[in-house]
Amino acid sequence: MKNILVPIGSSKSAASNLQYAIDLAHEVDAFVHVISVFQEVSKVGGLTKVNAIMKEDTDDKLSKILSQVNDKGVTIIPHAIKGNVFEGVSRFNKHISVDLMVLSPRSNSIREEVFLGKTSGKLIKNTNIPALIVPEGAVFKQPKRILLAFKNGTFKKKSVLEPLKKFKKNFGTEINVLHVSTPDSTEEMKHVSGKLKVLQNAYTTSENATTFQAVLEHFQSNNPDMLCVVRRKRGFFKKLWEKNVVLKKEFHTSKPLLVLSVQH
């Protein structure tokens, strides 16, 4: 885990979210890249100066956020990127391979009933980068126990499990696996890849209508410091990932939520 990316929105928790990423980077010896985007206007009609002002305002915004955190000796690199945040993150990832995005649940939304806002939700859905959704105002602490919930135990790509391997190696984190069988589970889904077996400390199976219900049933008994799910085209919270905004009544957690990269 060498490069951690923190997109900065208008959320009042931007500084605390960045501090969380810095504290994590300090523990795993990673760089932190902070990006903020600005919309470039047409250069027709002498608007080049306007673009320069917008770029300057974005740089000032990044400087203000950086002035509110303790860098702890971590290399923090700010980037003002033109365009929208989704294109910007994708372009950035092509040049600098991102190992983890640290996101606030609501980077722009101020609606209290929202768990996952439109910007963060769209970033998770439309980028193939592992994401750590950090509760607003949360302070980083080494995760002693992670609950990994999934329906399909086949992990074809070794890289999907890299964030878990990093946590286990650096912090000695226990990986408790919750393998959920639902009415539409197939025999292939019930298989568990050897790549995961070497990481897991405990393995539990559960029969439920949905993976979400299984998480609710087993969350308290596992008492994890972090919840982990796998984003697949057909998988955990399939209906939730179909839209960008997720309401608290549909799903929420007070613990950091690690979303592993999509598997096709």
N, C-alpha and C positions, 0 to 999 in steps of 0.2 A: 504494500500500500504506500505508493510514493506520492501520488497527487490527489489531494482532496479539493473538491470544488464547492464553493459556497455562492450561489446566486443571491444577490441582495435585492429585495423588493422594497416596498414602502412600509412594511410591518414595523411596529414599534419594538418587536423582539429581534430585529436584525442584528443588533450588537451582541445580544446574549447568544444567539444562534451561531454567530461567527466565533464567539469565545469558546463555545462548546467544541467547534471544529478545531480550533487552535489547541485546546487542551488534549483532544484526541490525537492530533498530529504530533504534539510534543511527546506523547507516549509511544507512538509507532514510527517516529522519525520520518515524517512526511512533510511535503510542501503544501501550503494552503493557497489556492488561487481564488480570489474574490472577484466576481464579475457583476457589473451593473450595465444595463443596456439603455440606449437612447435611440429614438426614432429620427433618422436623417430625413430632412425635407428636400424637395427638389432644388437643385442648384440653379435652375432657370430663374431669371429675374433678380439676380444678385443676392440669393439667399445663402451663399456660401458662408457668410459671416454668422448667420443664424445657426448653421450647423456647428461652427466653431464654438459658439456660445453654449450650445447644448452639450457638446463634448466637455467643455470646461465645467459646466454645472454637474455633469456626471462624475468627473474627476473629483470635484469638491465634495460630492456626496460620499464617495468612497473614502476620501481623506477623513471626513467627519466620523464615519463609522469606525475606521481604523484607530482614530484617536481615543475611542471609548473602550478599547480592549487591551489586555495584557498579552503581548506577543510571545512571552516566555522563551524567547530565543528562536522561535519558529520562523522560517522564511515565509513571509506573506507577500503575495504578488497581486496587486490590483489590476484589473482590466476593465476599461470602458469600451464596450462593444456596441457597434451600431446594428440596428435591426430589431427583431423581437427576441425575447429570451430563449425561445425554443430553437430558433435558427442559430442564435449565438452560442448556446451550449453545444449543439451538434457540430458547428464549425470548430469550436474550441477543442472538442474531443478528438477531432481529426488531426489536430496539430500536437496536442498534448494529451496523452491517454489518461483519462480520469478513472481512478480506482473506486471513488466513492463521492457521491453528492450528499452534502448535509443541507437539509431543507427545513424550513419552518412550515408547519401545517398550513398556515394561512399567511402567505407572503404579502398579500394585498387585501384580502377579505377582512372586514371588521364585523361580520355577522357572527354573533355568539353561537348560533345553532350549527355553524359550519365546523366540521373537523378538518377536512382537507379542502383547501381553497382551489380556485380554478387554475391558478398559475402552477402551484406545486403539483396538483393532480395531473395537469397536462404534461408537465416535465416527467413525471413517473411513467405515464402511459406512452409517451411518444419518444422517449430516449431509452437506449439500451444500456443504461448505466446504473449500477447498484445505488440505492438511495437510502439514506438514514433520515427518517422524519423525526425531528426532535421536538418534544412538547415545549410550548412557549415558556421561556424563563428557566428551562432545565439546566442543571449544572452537570458537567461530565463526571461520571464515576466509572471505574472499571467494571464491566459487566461480569458478575460472578456466574450468572446463569442465563442462557438464552433458550427460549422456547421456539423451536422451528416447527411450524405447522404446514402440512401439505397433503394433497390428495394423491398426486402422482409421484411415486418414489424413484422414478427413472431420471437420473441426472447425467445426461449424455456429455455435456461440456464440463470439464474439470474446473474451468475458470468461474463458473457460476458460484461455486462454494468458496472462492478465495476470501471474501470478507470474513466468513466464519473461521476459516483456517487462521487468518491473521489475528482475530480476537482470541482464539484458543492458544495460539503460540505466544502472544504478547501478554495476555492476562490470565492464562490458565482457565479460561471460561468453560463451564460445563455446557454442552450442547444437548438439550433434552428434545427428543424428536417425538412429534405427535403426528402419526400417520392415520389419516382420516379416510374411512370407507363410506361412500355415499351411495344412494341407489343407482347412480350412473357410473360408478367405478368399474373399471375393467380388470381382468386378471393381470394385464401388463402393469397397470397402475399400482398393484399390490406388491410388486417387486421393488426392492430397495437397492440402489446402486452401491457397489463396494466403496465408491468414493465417499459416500456419506457414512457408511458403517464404520470407517476408520476414525471419523470425527465424533460420532455420537457417544454420549455417556449413558443415556437412558433412552429406551424405545417403548413407546406406548401406541397401541392401536385403539381406535374409537369409531363406533358406527353412529353416524349422525346424518341429518338431512342435508346439512351444509358444513363446510369447513369452519365457517364463522361460528356456528353453534358448538362445534367441538372445541374451539378456542375458548368460548365462554365457559364451557363445562370444566375444562382442565386448567384454566389460567390460574385460579387461586391456589390449587394444590401444587402447581409447579413454582409459583411465586417468582417469575423470572424478572430480571433487570431489563430485559429487552425481548420484544416479540419479533420473530422473523418469519416472513412469508416469501413465496416464490411467485413472481409475476409471469404467468404464462398466458397464451392466447385463450386457453380454456382452463381456468384454474381458480385459485383463491379469489373470492370476491369478484367473480367474473362480471356480475351485474354492476358492481361498483366501478370497475375499471372502464365500463362502457361510457361513463360520463366523467367529467373532470371534477365536479364538486361532490364531495361526500359529506352528508349531514351526520351530526353526532348521534342522532337516533338510529342511523343505519350502521354506523361503526365508529367507535372511538377507543382510544387507549391512553392512559396516563404515562405509559412507558414509551421509550424510544421504539420506533417501528422500522426494522431493517427490511427493505424490499429488494430481494435478489434479482438480478437481471433476467430478462425474459428468455424462455426456452421455446423453440419452435417444435 
